[in-house]
């Protein structure tokens, strides 16, 4: 199956600093990448959808200036949490969808962000 | 609009017994349906999907799901549960004629007891 690599898997940062999370599709080209946030024992909350070369589409209530998404190529999208605060601590997951043919999305391993 | 309901927060089953994790959906058109599994502190792994054709879909790790159009359901099943099946399971739906963004259910925690 298709592989999506997310890095880092775990990060601890200080309040006020920025953190970048990378999501790469290793063996396919991704038309679209999705970024989710997951709280403990809760479902996935879609934060934004990004298409290669264009601006990301953010879900209602998600601050685009705080969660910067860049989708510079068909295999790489990044999420930068700017000026992180403890309430940003969460599990962030990316997923990628192939250009054509296959309909399901493939997920990265997730990133556990802890802001202290 | 599309939506998914997973009515059970948790399912408990003894090892070796059959398991069922329930999912019902709502879409305007025809559905694409998916099941994913999530282990602690990991991303979601794709298990199986229904696109068209045979209503019984077989997937990874011995799981299968049955598409029932009249009941708008897509329950996940396995004939004999393993302790290692214990995880969080998510059902997802996409409207074939609608948005390419899937909608996920809230997840069901499956606990298989030895």
Interface residues (C-beta under 8 A of the other chain):
Chain A: X1 X4 X6 X9 X32 X34 X41 X42 X43 X44 X46 X49 X91 X93 X95 X97 X103 X104 X105 X106 X107 X108 X109 X110 X112
Chain B: X32 X34 X36 X41 X42 X43 X44 X45 X46 X49 X51 X90 X94 X100 X101 X102 X104 X105 X106 X107 X109
